[in-house]
């Protein structure tokens, strides 16, 4: 398979997956709306949006920055391993710190729906397991898409099996948040066979912090209309309105996902060509 054909295949896989993760909730929406009620859906969407900000700060800009750095070093296993562990150690450290901050905040300041907030901790912890950026840097989109799709289908099945009435909001939240954590964890066996353990140094970790922070700026900017809107609506209106808004927004996000998929696929390819000095293929 040529590199050009591989890029096309990766793009198709990524587009299909991005559309799938947006369409799947729309398939389960009629059942969830009838069983849980819009108010409970709004509670879930609001708490998930709140937890998502802790995930954003734990990840910084690693989805783009790690993708690029792995693509640049993937032809040398030693350098690749060193790069991975230095970037990931920073990510894991931030996840631990922000998870503690999340627990303290919920324990001290949240009174309503505290159980749902605490269950969303699984979602926050998933940031520490997320190494999709490594797979993207290697252009192994088929592996990530296949495994993540299987996990999401299992999650959808679990919703139909275990969520039966309005009292099952905690079950729905647990299925969604724990499903995200498991979905990130299943990628580790694939990654661990492609790298060696190299003890990260503080100096090496700080080397990547600046680049991560720079690429975090656009991520934070995007979150203002992808995440902050639900928090604002929940504070200015009711959780019922958040529930209606969340499902309507998923339809709008479908064309955006297709555009984002192209950038995710092209970044590692272009980064690798830049390092190789292959100006003709660029």
Backbone torsions as a table, in degrees:
resi	resn	phi	psi	omega
1	UNK	NA	131.8	179.1
2	UNK	-76.9	163.2	179.7
3	UNK	-64.7	-35.4	179.8
4	UNK	-63.8	-44.7	178.7
5	UNK	-64.6	-37.8	178.8
6	UNK	-63.1	-41.8	179.0
7	UNK	-63.1	-40.0	178.3
8	UNK	-64.1	-43.8	179.8
9	UNK	-62.8	-44.1	178.3
10	UNK	-60.6	-40.8	-180.0
11	UNK	-63.5	-43.7	179.8
12	UNK	-62.9	-45.5	178.6
13	UNK	-59.9	-46.3	-176.5
14	UNK	-68.1	-40.1	177.5
15	UNK	-62.6	-46.8	179.8
16	UNK	-58.8	-39.9	-178.8
17	UNK	-70.3	-43.7	179.9
18	UNK	-61.9	-40.5	177.0
19	UNK	-68.3	-38.9	-179.3
20	UNK	-60.8	-45.2	-176.9
21	UNK	-71.5	-15.7	174.8
22	UNK	-91.5	-34.2	-178.0
23	UNK	-78.3	-36.0	-177.2
24	UNK	-55.5	-45.2	176.7
25	UNK	-61.9	-29.1	178.1
26	UNK	-70.5	-28.5	177.0
27	UNK	-72.1	-40.5	180.0
28	UNK	-82.3	-12.9	-175.0
29	UNK	-57.6	-47.1	-179.8
30	UNK	-57.2	-40.9	-179.7
31	UNK	-69.4	-46.8	-178.5
32	UNK	-64.2	-41.2	-179.8
33	UNK	-62.7	-39.0	-179.3
34	UNK	-73.1	-38.9	-174.7
35	UNK	-81.5	-45.4	-173.6
36	UNK	-91.5	-29.0	-174.8
37	UNK	85.8	149.0	179.9
38	UNK	-57.4	-32.6	-179.3
39	UNK	-63.5	-45.5	178.8
40	UNK	-67.6	-36.4	175.8
41	UNK	-62.3	-39.5	177.5
42	UNK	-64.4	-39.5	177.0
43	UNK	-61.0	-45.9	178.8
44	UNK	-61.7	-47.6	-177.4
45	UNK	-62.6	-39.2	-179.3
46	UNK	-67.8	-47.0	-179.2
47	UNK	-67.7	-33.9	178.3
48	UNK	-68.3	-39.1	177.9
49	UNK	-65.0	-38.5	177.9
50	UNK	-64.0	-47.9	179.5
51	UNK	-64.3	-29.6	-177.8
52	UNK	-62.6	-29.8	178.5
53	UNK	-69.1	-32.7	175.0
54	UNK	-68.7	-36.5	176.4
55	UNK	-65.2	-42.4	-179.7
56	UNK	-59.2	-44.8	-178.1
57	UNK	-73.9	-27.4	176.1
58	UNK	-70.5	-37.5	-177.8
59	UNK	-83.8	-25.0	-172.6
60	UNK	50.1	-128.5	179.7
61	UNK	-107.3	27.7	-170.6
62	UNK	-66.4	-27.7	-179.9
63	UNK	-61.0	-37.4	176.8
64	UNK	-90.5	-44.9	-176.4
65	UNK	-68.3	-45.4	178.6
66	UNK	-64.4	-39.7	175.5
67	UNK	-54.7	-48.3	-177.8
68	UNK	-67.0	-44.5	-177.6
69	UNK	-68.0	-37.4	177.3
70	UNK	-66.0	-39.9	178.1
71	UNK	-62.9	-34.9	-179.5
72	UNK	-72.2	-28.3	-172.9
73	UNK	-113.0	6.2	-170.7
74	UNK	-69.1	-15.5	-178.7
75	UNK	-84.4	-5.2	179.3
76	UNK	-128.2	109.5	-173.4
77	UNK	-59.8	-39.9	-179.6
78	UNK	-64.8	-49.1	179.0
79	UNK	-64.6	-38.9	178.0
80	UNK	-60.7	-46.2	-179.2
81	UNK	-63.4	-44.3	179.5
82	UNK	-61.5	-44.3	179.7
83	UNK	-62.3	-45.2	-178.7
84	UNK	-60.4	-50.6	-174.0
85	UNK	-68.3	-32.9	178.8
86	UNK	-70.9	-39.6	178.0
87	UNK	-71.2	-45.7	-175.5
88	UNK	-67.6	-37.0	179.9
89	UNK	-60.4	-39.6	176.2
90	UNK	-62.8	-44.6	178.8
91	UNK	-61.3	-45.2	-179.0
92	UNK	-65.4	-41.1	179.2
93	UNK	-61.5	-45.8	179.9
94	UNK	-64.3	-36.1	179.3
95	UNK	-64.1	-43.2	178.9
96	UNK	-62.3	-46.9	-178.4
97	UNK	-62.0	-47.2	-176.7
98	UNK	-72.3	-29.1	175.4
99	UNK	-66.3	-40.2	176.8
100	UNK	-64.2	-43.8	178.0
101	UNK	-60.9	-39.6	179.7
102	UNK	-63.3	-45.9	179.9
103	UNK	-62.8	-45.0	-179.6
104	UNK	-62.4	-43.2	-179.3
105	UNK	-63.2	-46.4	-179.0
106	UNK	-63.5	-42.6	-178.1
107	UNK	-66.0	-33.7	-173.3
108	UNK	-95.8	-31.6	-169.5
109	UNK	-119.9	-15.3	-177.4
110	UNK	-98.9	130.9	178.2
111	UNK	-116.3	-38.1	-179.8
112	UNK	-90.0	137.8	176.2
113	UNK	56.2	36.6	-176.9
114	UNK	-62.0	-36.8	179.6
115	UNK	-60.8	-42.2	-179.9
116	UNK	-64.9	-41.5	177.1
117	UNK	-60.3	-43.5	-178.8
118	UNK	-66.6	-36.7	177.9
119	UNK	-65.4	-32.4	177.7
120	UNK	-65.7	-8.0	176.3
121	UNK	-60.3	-31.8	176.5
122	UNK	-59.4	-37.4	178.5
123	UNK	-66.6	-41.1	177.8
124	UNK	-63.5	-43.0	-179.9
125	UNK	-65.8	-24.4	-179.9
126	UNK	-62.0	-23.0	177.9
127	UNK	-62.3	-31.5	-179.9
128	UNK	-76.2	-13.1	180.0
129	UNK	-105.8	-7.2	-173.7
130	UNK	-76.7	106.3	177.7
131	UNK	-124.4	27.0	176.6
132	UNK	-59.8	-28.8	-179.9
133	UNK	-61.8	-31.2	177.0
134	UNK	-67.7	-46.2	179.8
135	UNK	-64.3	-39.0	178.0
136	UNK	-64.7	-38.3	178.6
137	UNK	-63.7	-30.3	176.1
138	UNK	-86.0	-3.1	-177.2
139	UNK	62.3	36.3	177.4
140	UNK	-98.7	62.2	-176.0
141	UNK	-72.4	-32.7	-178.3
142	UNK	-61.6	-40.7	-179.2
143	UNK	-65.3	-48.7	-177.9
144	UNK	-65.0	-42.1	-178.4
145	UNK	-65.9	-44.3	-177.8
146	UNK	-63.0	-49.1	-177.4
147	UNK	-67.4	-41.6	-179.4
148	UNK	-67.6	-35.8	178.8
149	UNK	-64.4	-43.2	179.0
150	UNK	-60.7	-44.2	-179.9
151	UNK	-62.7	-42.1	-178.3
152	UNK	-69.0	-34.7	176.0
153	UNK	-66.3	-41.7	177.1
154	UNK	-62.4	-37.7	177.6
155	UNK	-63.0	-44.1	178.9
156	UNK	-62.2	-41.9	178.6
157	UNK	-63.2	-41.6	179.8
158	UNK	-61.9	-35.4	178.6
159	UNK	-62.3	-47.1	-179.5
160	UNK	-66.6	-29.6	-176.5
161	UNK	-82.0	-42.3	-169.5
162	UNK	-103.6	-24.7	-177.9
163	UNK	-91.6	110.5	-172.2
164	UNK	-120.6	-23.2	-178.5
165	UNK	-154.6	-178.3	-175.0
166	UNK	-65.5	-21.5	178.5
167	UNK	-76.9	-5.7	-176.9
168	UNK	-96.0	19.5	177.5
169	UNK	-58.4	-38.5	-179.5
170	UNK	-65.6	-33.9	177.7
171	UNK	-67.7	-42.9	179.2
172	UNK	-61.7	-44.9	179.6
173	UNK	-63.5	-41.3	179.2
174	UNK	-64.6	-42.4	179.6
175	UNK	-62.3	-43.6	-177.6
176	UNK	-70.7	-46.4	-176.5
177	UNK	-73.7	-43.9	177.8
178	UNK	-67.7	-34.1	176.6
179	UNK	-61.7	-38.9	177.0
180	UNK	-64.5	-43.5	179.1
181	UNK	-61.8	-45.1	179.6
182	UNK	-65.5	-39.8	179.0
183	UNK	-60.2	-34.5	176.7
184	UNK	-76.2	-37.3	-175.4
185	UNK	-68.1	-31.3	-175.8
186	UNK	-67.9	-11.9	179.9
187	UNK	-82.3	-15.5	-175.3
188	UNK	-63.7	-42.4	177.7
189	UNK	-58.1	-35.4	178.1
190	UNK	-66.8	-41.7	-174.9
191	UNK	-75.7	-41.3	-170.9
192	UNK	-63.6	-24.5	179.0
193	UNK	-81.1	-8.8	-175.8
194	UNK	-107.5	2.3	179.2
195	UNK	-138.2	163.7	172.5
196	UNK	-110.3	154.2	177.6
197	UNK	-79.7	123.5	175.3
198	UNK	-126.9	120.7	-176.0
199	UNK	-59.6	122.3	-179.6
200	UNK	-74.0	147.8	176.9
201	UNK	-105.4	154.9	178.8
202	UNK	-61.3	-41.3	178.8
203	UNK	-61.4	-43.3	179.6
204	UNK	-65.3	-36.9	178.9
205	UNK	-66.5	-44.3	-179.6
206	UNK	-65.4	-25.3	179.4
207	UNK	-61.0	-32.2	-177.2
208	UNK	-94.6	-11.2	-177.5
209	UNK	-64.2	-43.9	-177.8
210	UNK	-60.0	-48.5	179.6
211	UNK	-63.0	-38.1	176.9
212	UNK	-61.8	-43.7	-178.2
213	UNK	-66.8	-37.4	179.4
214	UNK	-62.8	-45.0	-179.7
215	UNK	-77.1	-9.5	176.6
216	UNK	-76.8	-24.9	-178.1
217	UNK	-58.3	-52.2	177.7
218	UNK	-65.1	-32.3	176.8
219	UNK	-61.7	-43.3	179.1
220	UNK	-66.4	-38.1	179.3
221	UNK	-64.3	-43.1	179.5
222	UNK	-63.9	-34.5	-177.9
223	UNK	-64.9	-20.1	-179.2
224	UNK	-63.2	-31.8	177.4
225	UNK	-110.2	-8.6	177.1
226	UNK	-94.9	-27.2	-174.4
227	UNK	-125.6	-48.2	-175.5
228	UNK	-59.9	-29.6	-178.7
229	UNK	-59.4	-37.9	-180.0
230	UNK	-69.9	-38.6	178.0
231	UNK	-66.1	-41.4	178.7
232	UNK	-65.0	-44.5	-179.5
233	UNK	-64.1	-40.0	179.2
234	UNK	-64.5	-34.0	179.6
235	UNK	-79.7	-32.7	-176.9
236	UNK	-91.5	-18.7	-177.5
237	UNK	-132.0	-132.2	-178.0
238	UNK	-125.7	163.5	178.1
239	UNK	-66.8	-25.1	176.3
240	UNK	-62.9	-43.6	178.3
241	UNK	-64.2	-36.8	176.9
242	UNK	-62.2	-39.2	179.3
243	UNK	-62.3	-46.4	178.0
244	UNK	-63.6	-42.1	-177.2
245	UNK	-65.4	-39.3	-175.3
246	UNK	-61.8	-43.2	-178.8
247	UNK	-72.6	-35.4	177.5
248	UNK	-65.9	-36.4	-178.4
249	UNK	-66.2	-32.5	-178.3
250	UNK	-61.1	-33.2	178.6
251	UNK	-66.7	-41.4	-179.1
252	UNK	-66.2	-30.8	-174.9
253	UNK	-75.2	-13.9	-175.9
254	UNK	-60.3	-53.2	178.6
255	UNK	-63.9	-31.0	177.6
256	UNK	-65.0	-38.4	179.8
257	UNK	-63.0	-36.6	179.4
258	UNK	-65.3	-42.6	178.5
259	UNK	-65.1	-43.4	-179.9
260	UNK	-64.2	-34.2	-179.5
261	UNK	-62.1	-37.1	179.5
262	UNK	-64.3	-43.5	179.3
263	UNK	-65.2	-38.8	179.0
264	UNK	-62.8	-38.1	-179.1
265	UNK	-74.9	-40.7	-174.5
266	UNK	-76.9	-28.8	-175.7
267	UNK	-57.9	-51.5	-179.4
268	UNK	-65.3	-34.5	179.8
269	UNK	-65.5	-47.0	-179.1
270	UNK	-67.3	-40.3	179.6
271	UNK	-61.1	-41.6	-179.9
272	UNK	-67.9	-38.1	178.9
273	UNK	-68.5	-34.6	178.0
274	UNK	-63.8	-45.3	179.2
275	UNK	-64.3	-38.3	-179.7
276	UNK	-76.1	-11.0	-179.6
277	UNK	70.8	25.0	-179.2
278	UNK	-88.4	84.2	-176.9
279	UNK	-72.1	-26.1	-178.1
280	UNK	-68.1	-43.7	-179.0
281	UNK	-76.5	-23.2	176.6
282	UNK	-64.3	NA	NA
